[in-house]
Amino acid sequence: MADWSLSSLQLKLIKIGARVVRHARAITFQLVEVAVTGPMVRAILAAIRRFREPPLCG
């Protein structure tokens, strides 16, 4: 999962039945509890964090 693109991450969320809910300053993923394991959720959130990090200059 470390090398997934944003589009593959979006597709995975769709395939597992995730629903993205946007509020004023937060985005929440509503997941079916039995469809996704804890490690997979952590890996998905880590991938999202990488997309939000500023690029390294150098």
Residue pairs with C-beta under 8 A, 6 or more apart in sequence:
1 40
1 43
1 44
1 46
1 47
2 43
2 47
4 12
4 47
6 51
9 44
9 47
9 48
9 51
12 44
13 20
13 29
13 44
16 31
16 32
16 35
16 36
16 40
17 31
17 32
17 35
18 29
18 30
18 31
18 32
18 36
19 29
19 30
19 31
20 27
20 28
20 29
20 30
21 27
21 28
21 29
21 30
22 28
29 44
31 41
